[in-house]
Amino acid sequence: MSDTPAANAATPPAIYDLKGLQEFASDKRVRKALVKGGQIDVEMACYEPGQSTPMHTHPRQDEIFYIIEGRANMSIGGVEREYEAGSMIRFGPGIPHDVRNLSKARCSIAFVKLATSLLDAVSAAPKPPPLVRTA
């Protein structure tokens, strides 16, 4: 991969103010699509205390979460853990996961879903480290 700009790179970059895009609702988490494509989706979810996303899987997508603000409790592949703002979590397709805001403060998360074929196409793609149980 090169940092040299492409010859036809006339399109300006899209800049997202993630904190400015946060939106909360008292009745359920707010989810916003930021980038939608055939093989990549970027979204943001905002949780008031007590709100959650139920356990689910993505059979053909890798997923990367970035905690923007607050704390998120997540069960990923049966491993329960609390993640703080600034944490990034990556896992592969078919892994059951959920998100819960068990704190008394708001929580917001940006997440990227990638078609598994994108990472398969990059032979040197680093494997995510194994999940580690913490006390």
The 8 nearest C-alpha neighbors of each residue, nearest first, counted from 0:
[[1, 2, 3, 121, 4, 123, 5, 124],
 [0, 2, 3, 4, 5, 6, 8, 121],
 [1, 3, 4, 0, 5, 8, 6, 7],
 [2, 4, 1, 5, 0, 6, 8, 7],
 [5, 3, 2, 6, 8, 1, 7, 9],
 [4, 6, 8, 7, 3, 9, 2, 1],
 [5, 7, 8, 4, 9, 3, 10, 2],
 [8, 6, 5, 9, 10, 4, 11, 3],
 [7, 9, 5, 10, 6, 4, 11, 12],
 [10, 8, 7, 11, 6, 5, 12, 4],
 [11, 9, 8, 12, 7, 13, 5, 6],
 [12, 10, 9, 13, 8, 14, 7, 4],
 [13, 11, 14, 10, 9, 8, 15, 4],
 [14, 12, 11, 15, 10, 34, 16, 33],
 [13, 15, 12, 16, 11, 17, 33, 34],
 [14, 16, 17, 13, 20, 33, 19, 18],
 [15, 17, 19, 18, 20, 14, 21, 13],
 [18, 16, 20, 19, 15, 21, 67, 109],
 [17, 19, 21, 20, 16, 67, 68, 107],
 [18, 20, 16, 17, 21, 15, 22, 67],
 [21, 19, 17, 18, 16, 22, 15, 43],
 [22, 20, 18, 19, 17, 45, 23, 107],
 [21, 23, 20, 45, 29, 24, 19, 30],
 [22, 24, 29, 45, 47, 46, 21, 28],
 [25, 23, 26, 27, 28, 29, 22, 47],
 [24, 26, 27, 47, 23, 28, 50, 46],
 [25, 27, 24, 28, 50, 47, 23, 29],
 [28, 26, 24, 25, 50, 29, 46, 47],
 [27, 29, 46, 45, 50, 24, 30, 44],
 [28, 30, 45, 44, 23, 27, 22, 24],
 [29, 31, 44, 43, 28, 45, 32, 42],
 [32, 30, 43, 42, 33, 44, 29, 20],
 [31, 33, 42, 34, 41, 43, 35, 30],
 [32, 34, 42, 41, 31, 35, 43, 40],
 [35, 33, 41, 40, 32, 36, 42, 39],
 [36, 34, 40, 39, 41, 33, 32, 37],
 [37, 35, 39, 38, 40, 34, 41, 113],
 [36, 38, 39, 35, 40, 114, 113, 34],
 [37, 39, 114, 36, 113, 40, 117, 112],
 [38, 40, 113, 36, 112, 37, 114, 35],
 [39, 41, 35, 112, 34, 111, 36, 42],
 [42, 40, 111, 34, 33, 110, 32, 112],
 [43, 41, 32, 33, 110, 31, 109, 40],
 [42, 44, 109, 31, 108, 30, 110, 32],
 [43, 45, 30, 108, 29, 107, 31, 109],
 [46, 44, 107, 29, 28, 23, 106, 22],
 [47, 45, 28, 106, 50, 105, 107, 48],
 [46, 48, 105, 50, 49, 106, 23, 25],
 [49, 47, 103, 100, 50, 102, 104, 105],
 [48, 50, 100, 101, 47, 51, 99, 102],
 [51, 49, 46, 47, 48, 100, 28, 99],
 [52, 50, 99, 98, 100, 53, 49, 28],
 [51, 53, 98, 97, 99, 54, 50, 28],
 [54, 52, 97, 51, 55, 98, 96, 99],
 [53, 55, 97, 96, 95, 52, 56, 98],
 [54, 56, 95, 96, 53, 97, 57, 94],
 [57, 55, 95, 93, 94, 58, 96, 54],
 [56, 58, 93, 60, 92, 59, 55, 94],
 [59, 57, 93, 92, 60, 56, 94, 61],
 [60, 58, 92, 57, 115, 114, 93, 61],
 [61, 59, 114, 92, 115, 113, 57, 112],
 [60, 62, 91, 92, 113, 115, 112, 90],
 [63, 61, 112, 111, 90, 89, 60, 113],
 [62, 64, 89, 111, 110, 88, 112, 90],
 [65, 63, 110, 88, 87, 109, 89, 66],
 [66, 64, 87, 109, 108, 86, 67, 110],
 [65, 67, 108, 84, 86, 85, 68, 107],
 [68, 66, 84, 108, 107, 65, 85, 109],
 [67, 69, 84, 107, 106, 66, 70, 108],
 [68, 70, 106, 84, 105, 83, 104, 107],
 [71, 69, 83, 82, 106, 84, 81, 100],
 [72, 70, 100, 82, 81, 99, 73, 98],
 [71, 73, 81, 99, 80, 98, 100, 82],
 [74, 72, 98, 97, 80, 79, 75, 71],
 [73, 75, 79, 78, 96, 77, 97, 80],
 [76, 74, 96, 78, 77, 95, 73, 79],
 [75, 77, 95, 94, 78, 96, 74, 79],
 [76, 78, 75, 74, 79, 95, 96, 94],
 [79, 77, 74, 75, 76, 80, 132, 130],
 [78, 80, 74, 73, 77, 75, 81, 72],
 [81, 79, 73, 72, 74, 82, 78, 133],
 [80, 82, 72, 71, 73, 70, 83, 79],
 [83, 81, 71, 70, 86, 72, 80, 84],
 [82, 84, 70, 86, 69, 85, 66, 71],
 [85, 83, 66, 68, 67, 69, 86, 70],
 [84, 86, 66, 67, 83, 87, 65, 68],
 [87, 85, 66, 84, 65, 83, 82, 88],
 [88, 86, 65, 64, 66, 85, 89, 63],
 [87, 89, 64, 63, 65, 86, 90, 62],
 [90, 88, 63, 62, 127, 64, 87, 91],
 [91, 89, 62, 61, 127, 63, 88, 92],
 [90, 92, 61, 94, 62, 93, 60, 89],
 [93, 91, 60, 61, 58, 59, 57, 94],
 [92, 94, 58, 56, 57, 95, 91, 59],
 [95, 93, 76, 92, 56, 96, 91, 75],
 [96, 94, 56, 76, 55, 75, 54, 93],
 [97, 95, 75, 54, 74, 55, 76, 94],
 [96, 98, 54, 53, 73, 52, 74, 55],
 [99, 97, 73, 52, 51, 72, 71, 53],
 [100, 98, 51, 72, 71, 101, 50, 73],
 [99, 101, 71, 49, 48, 102, 50, 72],
 [100, 102, 49, 99, 48, 72, 103, 71],
 [103, 101, 104, 100, 48, 70, 49, 105],
 [102, 104, 48, 101, 105, 49, 100, 47],
 [105, 103, 102, 48, 69, 106, 47, 70],
 [106, 104, 47, 48, 46, 69, 107, 103],
 [105, 107, 69, 46, 68, 70, 45, 47],
 [108, 106, 45, 68, 67, 44, 46, 66],
 [107, 109, 66, 67, 44, 43, 65, 110],
 [110, 108, 43, 65, 42, 64, 44, 66],
 [109, 111, 64, 42, 63, 41, 65, 43],
 [110, 112, 41, 63, 62, 40, 113, 42],
 [111, 113, 62, 40, 39, 61, 60, 41],
 [114, 112, 39, 61, 60, 38, 115, 62],
 [113, 115, 60, 38, 116, 117, 59, 39],
 [114, 116, 60, 117, 118, 61, 59, 113],
 [115, 117, 119, 114, 118, 120, 113, 59],
 [118, 116, 120, 115, 119, 114, 113, 121],
 [117, 119, 120, 121, 116, 115, 124, 114],
 [118, 120, 116, 121, 117, 115, 122, 124],
 [121, 119, 118, 117, 116, 122, 124, 115],
 [122, 120, 118, 124, 119, 123, 117, 116],
 [121, 123, 124, 120, 119, 118, 125, 117],
 [122, 124, 121, 125, 126, 120, 118, 119],
 [123, 125, 121, 122, 118, 126, 119, 120],
 [126, 124, 123, 127, 122, 128, 118, 121],
 [125, 127, 128, 124, 129, 123, 90, 91],
 [128, 126, 89, 125, 129, 90, 91, 130],
 [127, 129, 126, 130, 89, 131, 90, 125],
 [130, 128, 131, 127, 126, 90, 132, 89],
 [129, 131, 128, 132, 78, 75, 76, 127],
 [132, 130, 129, 133, 78, 128, 80, 79],
 [131, 133, 78, 130, 134, 80, 79, 129],
 [134, 132, 131, 80, 79, 78, 81, 130],
 [133, 132, 80, 131, 79, 81, 78, 82]]
